[in-house]
């Protein structure tokens, strides 16, 4: 009977050790998955930030060109008016 009790105790301790090892392994796998998920999220944030930066850069470039076009149009219009005024002065002489 004593041997049977010793065997049963050893079996229970062995099962507990296996269960603890499984729990430890599951915890390691979960931690690894969490790490990979965090890395993936970080990479996605980086990509989205790059896209946003590109859009801002593009918008700034477009704004700069719009201002340049507007300035050129205004200068051309002023130049045409000056030439018209010069012609009127020349014709009035």
VENQUINOR-V287325 format. One line per field, one symbol per residue. ss: DSSP state (H for helix, E for strand, L for the rest). A space follows every 50 residues. Layout:
ss->???
This chain:
ss->LHHHHHHHHHHHHHHHHHHHHHHHHHHHHHHHHHHHHHHHHHHHHHHHHH HHHHHHHHHHHHHHHHHHHHHHHHHHHHHHHHHHHHHHHHHHL
